[in-house]
């Protein structure tokens, strides 16, 4: 399976506009046309200005033209972006200097020779070291970088069959990750309270229905300081949310509901926690997801609290692939998505051209779409359900449907 994203491919950075912090994403593009006669495998940086609800995802620079799989990104304490991505040599590390306006990406250094698949990276809050987990011969191995370079650490599990997603939690600043072992999504953690032993421990199976790499974060809900864990994981044609109640001494995992389903096979997901969006208050602290679906389509989904609980909404797409374009493509046995409205300003992903139409007081299945000429939103509903209309929220346009 070719992964365009993995668990750590999405973050919210400190780049701001009108107080709203931007989203940053790393997306792998296999067979991206470089010239009319040449294609290349590359990694592309995407970003989204969150200061207004009509802002779109912007494709930034491409780098790492010899990429072999998805990349993971963090923003380090010095403000720089740090990325690990597989190349032919193995897993490599790039960084972007965010202290200058040039925003140049560095040359790569090798993290793990002859590794397999994507890695996952965090910065250790205690010592500033970079920590990585990636599959290598023999299983999933931990690597770390200090002032003298990258070092190979412990073999954590020989049973890993897919990419891991690594975080640092508030439990004694433990390193924790989830990883595929067949169809089991398994949790491991390293006990930082046992310095200098630092032993990796098995944390249990979260689900036995996993079919792709998961996104993993520690949220801000629950009881401080050890707030709850959240995971989104592909299970066939569904993306499912699980959470762990860290206030319960038994640390139980709970099924949190279906994020999306019936739009085609879900391959991978990234998960991040948003903060500082516009407007503030109840729109803050949303769960944000990037989803690889139906082969090579990538969508942004988000969850935020409402009076009756939490709801998931489908946002804008970073890539829609329903054409035979020579790369990995949609599952043609699945129902194709159907456009219900195209507002001025966004690229038409179906026809490959810019959209110039303007809608004014139009009706879509009985719901009014108000004129919004500055909007750059193209909602393409990928559910088999019948859409019943579009509504505008202060933060984002929302699609409503019946199941």
N, C-alpha and C positions, 0 to 999 in steps of 0.2 A: 504493500500500500504506500502511495506517495502522500506524505503529509505536507500541506501548505502552511499549516499552523500547528502549534502544540500548546501545552498548558501555560507556558510563560511567554507567549508571543504578544501579549497585550499588557500595557501598563498605563497609569495616569502619571504624567510628568509634572515638573515644576514650571514648565513653560506656561505663561498665563496671558490672557487677554481679558481686560475688564474684570479681573479677579477670578476668572474661570480657568481651571487647569486643563491642559490639552490631553487627549488620548494619543498614545503612540503604539504602533503595531509593526511587527516584522512578518512579512509574507514571502513565502518561497514561490518563485515563478519558474516551473520547468518549461523548457523550450520557448522562452520569450524571444520573439524576433528582434535581433540586433541590427541586421541589414536584410534586404530582400532575399539574400541567399544564405543567411546565417542565423542560427538560433543559439541561445545560450541558456544555461540554468543560472538563475541569479536570485539574490535576496533583495527585497525592496522595503524601504521604510515608508510607512503610511502614518499620517497624523490627522487629528480632527480638532478644530477650534471649537470649544464648548461654550463660547460666550453668547451664542445665539442658537435657537433651535433649528434654524434652516441651514446650518453649516454642514458641509459634506466631508467625507473622508478624502484626503488629498494624497495622491501618490507622490512620494518624495524621491530621493536619489536611489539608484540601484547600486549595489556593490557585491562583492564576492561572486564573480561570474562563473566560478567553478563549484557553486553550491550543489550539494547532493540531497538535501532534505531541509526541513523547517528549521528556523532559528528561534532562539530565546533571547529576551531582552530584559535588562533592569536599568534603573537610573541609580548610579552609585551616590554616596554621600558627598562627593566632590562635584556632583552635577552632571558628570559624563554618562553617556549611554554605554553599556557594556553588553556585547552580543556574543553568543557562541552558536556556531553553525557547522554542520558536517561538510567537509570537502574530501577529495580523494585521499589526502594525507591522513585524515582523521578529523576529530573535532577541533576546530580552531576558534580563536578569540579575536574579535575586533572591538575597537572602542572609538567613540566620537567625542571630540573635544568641544564641549558646549560653552567653554569660556570665551570663545571668539566667534565673530559673526560668520566666519568661513564654514564652520560646522563640518570639518573634514573628518572622514573615517580613516583610521590608522591602517597600516599593513597588519597582516594577521600573525599571530603566534600560535604554535600548536599546543593544545591542551592534552589531547589523548591520541596517540598514534593508533591507526588501525581500529578505530572505534566503529560502532555500528549505530546508525540512526541519530536522531536529535539528542542534544543534551539539555540540561536545565541548570540555571545559574542563580545564585543569590550573593549578596555581600554580607559578610558576617558583621553584625553590629558590635560585637565585643572587641574585635581586633582589626577590622577593615579588610580582612582577607576575602578573596573571591572563592566561592565554594561551588563545585559542579558535580553532578552525577550524570553518567552516560554509560551505555552498554559497551563493553569491550569483551574480548574473548574470555569466556568463563563466567560472564554475568554482568550485573550492574555494579560499577565501581565509582568510588568517590575520589575526586581530585580537588586540589586546593592550590591557591597562588598567594605567595608572600612577596617580599621585596626581591627575592632571588629567583623568582620564576614559578613555573607550574610544577606540582609534585603529585605523584600517584599515591592515593590513600588506600583504604580498605575495600575489599570486595564485600558488598553489602548483601546481595542475593544472587545466586546462580540461576534463579528461575525466571528472571525478567524476560518478557517477550515483546516489550514495547517501550516507548519513551516514558520517563518519569517526570513529575512536576514537584520541584523543591521549594520549600519556604523555610523561614526562620520564625518560630513561634515565640510567644511570651513565656512559655514554660522553661525557665532557666535559659532562655535563648536557644532552645533545642533546634537542631536541624531536623526537619520532617519532610517526607515526600510520600507520594502515592505513585504506584507503578503497576502496569499490566503484568500479570502472570497467567497466561492463557486468557480465560474469560474472567478471572478474578482480578478485581482492583484491590491492591494490598497497600496497607499503610506501614511505613517504617519510620523510626525516629532515633536520633542520637542524643543520649543523655549527657548534656553539658554540665550537669551538677556533679558528675563523677570525674572531673578533671584530675589527673591527666589521662584517665583510661579511655574516655570517649567511645563507648561501645554502642554500636548500632543494634536496635531492638525491633522485633516484629510487633506491629501494632494492631494486627487483625485484618480480616477481609471485610471490605465495605460493601461490595456487591459481587455476585458471581455471574452477572449478565453483561459485563463490560465488553465492548467491541472496538474501542479506540482509546487513545490517550486522553486523560482527564485534565481539567483545570482545577487548581487547589489554592485557596487563600484562607487566612484568618480574618474574619469579619470584625465589626465593631459592635455587633449585637451580643447579648448575653451578659454575663457578670464579669466586670473588670477585676483583675487585669487579664485573666485568661478567657477571653471572649471566644465565641463559637467558631468552629471550622466549617467551611463550605466547599463543596465539590460539585462540578458538573461533568458528566461522563456520558459518552455515546453508548447506547444500548440498541443496536440495530438501526431502525429509522426513527428513534427517539433520542432526545437529549434529556437526561434525568438529573435532578438536583438532589443531593444528599447534604445533611448537616450534622455536626456532632455537638452535643450539649456538653460543653466543658464545665458547666456548673454542677453537673451530676458526677458524683465520685466514680460511677461505673463507666463514664465516658461513652455513652451509647450513640451510635449513628442512627439518624432518622431519615426516612424517605421524605424529600421535600417537594415532590411533585414533578410533573413533566414540563420541561421548558418549551419544547416544540416537538412535533411528531408528524408523520404521514407526508412529509415533503420530499422523501427520498432518504437513502442511507446517510447517516451522520458519521463522518470519519474522525473528526477531532474537534476539540474545543479549547479555548483559552478563557480564563476567568480573572477579572480584576474588580477592585472595589473603587467606586468613584466618590469623589468628595470635591467640594468647592465649585459645583456646577451653578448655572444661573437658571432660575432663581434659587436661592438657598432654601433652608429649612427642610420641608418634607421631600424635596427632590434630591437631597443629599444622600450619601451613603447607599447608593444603588449598587446592585450587582450588575456588572457589565460582562458580556460574553461575545467572543468571536466564534463563529461556527463554520466549519467546513462541511458542506452538505452536497449531496447529489454529485459527487465526484470532485469538481473544482470550483463550486460556488462558495463564496464567503459572505456571511451576513453578520451584522451587528445586532445583538439582542440585549435587552436591559430589563431589570426588575426594580420596582420601587414601591414603597408602602402606600396603600390606600386605606380608607376607613374600614373596609371589610377584610383587610389583610394585604398580601403582596400579589402583584400581577406581573406577568412577563409580557413584554411587547417586542415586536420585531421592528428594528430600525432600518437604517440604510444598508445597502450592499456595498462591499468592496469589490466584488467580482461576481458576475452572473454568467454561467456557462451552460447554455442549452443548444449550442451549435457544434457541428463537427469541425472543430478548428485545428485538428491535428494533435491536440494534447489530450490529457485525461478529460472526460466529458461526462455529461449527465447520463443517468440510467434511463434509457428510452422506454423502458417498460413502465416507468412511473408517470403519473399525470404531470403535464407541464404546467408551470405557473401561468397565470392569466393577468394581463395588465388591466387595471381599472381606472388609472389616471396617470398622466405624465405632466408634471408641472414644469414651468419654464426653468431652464438653467442647468439641469443635470444631464450628463451623458446618457444617451439611449443605449443601454447594454444589449438590447435585442437586435437593433439595426446597426449598431456601431457608429452612430452619428450623433451630433449635438441635437438637443430638443429645443425647438423655438416656439412651440405652441403656448398659448396663454388661456387659462380657464378662468371664467368669471361667473360666479353664481351658478355653477353647473350642478347638476344633480347626479348622484351615483347611488343607485339602489335606494332612493328616497332620502338620502342624507345630503345636506347642502355642503358644497365645498366653497368656502369664501375665497374671494380674490386674494392672492398672496404672490405678487409678481416677483418678489425678491426670494421666494422660497426655492430651494434646490432639493426637493424631496421627490423621489419616485418610489412609491410603495408598490411592490410587486408581491402579491399575496401568493405564497407557495403552499397553501393549505388546500386540501380537497374540500374543505368546508366552503359554504356560500358566504361571501362578504356581504355585510348589510350596510356598510357605509364607512366614511372617513370622518374623524373628528380631529380638531386641533387642540392640543394642550399647550399650556404656557411653555413647556419645555420641548416637546417634540410632537410631530404628527403621529397619530395612532390609527391603526387599522382595527376595526371591530369585525368579529366573525361569529357564526354560530356553528356548533359542532354536532 
